[in-house]
Amino acid sequence: MISFMNSVKNNLPIKVVFDTNVYISAILNPGKPRDILIESFASEEIQVLISEPILTEIEKVLALKFNRTHSDISAIHFAIMNSQNVD
């Protein structure tokens, strides 16, 4: 809570980490999770953080549970990593 308040007070972007399930839901379904991700990526007030383990989990879930092709998964990986405000 203190970090959030400091970010707001100092006009710094708020750092956000989304769970794998949010990404999977946003990728597979239109609606709220997708809208939230798109808005977060576009916002200058939010900095989306993602780790290599989360990316790896997204890729595994898409491949094993949802039978996405390697090409689809590579495109999704590229899109996430090249979205604005993602570190």
Sequence and secondary structure as in RCSB ss.txt:
>XXXX:A:sequence
MISFMNSVKNNLPIKVVFDTNVYISAILNPGKPRDILIESFASEEIQVLISEPILTEIEKVLALKFNRTHSDISA
IHFAIMNSQNVD
>XXXX:A:secstr
 HHHHHHHHTT  EEEE  HHHHHHHHH  SHHHHHHHHHHH SSEEEE  HHHHHHHHHHHHHTT   HHHHHH
HHHHHHTSTTB 
